[in-house]
C-alpha cells in the first residue's frame, strides 16, 4: 500500500467528491499534510479521525452569517 493518499485517492477511499475533501481540509480537523502545493493523507490517520467521531463534528471554522 502507498504510504500517502492524494486528494483524488482520498476522495475515492472515502466515497466522496474531491470538493468534499477540500472542504474538509478547510473546515474540519481532518489529518492532512501539505507537501509542497499538494495535500496528502495517511489512510490510517483518516480512519482514526472517522472512528473518533471528528468526521461528523462541527467545522473548526465558523463563517459569519450574512444578514439578508
Secondary structure, DSSP 8 states (H G I E B T S, - for coil): --S-B-HHHHHHHHTS-HHHHHHHHHHS----EEETTEEEB-HHHHHHHHHTTGGGS--S--------
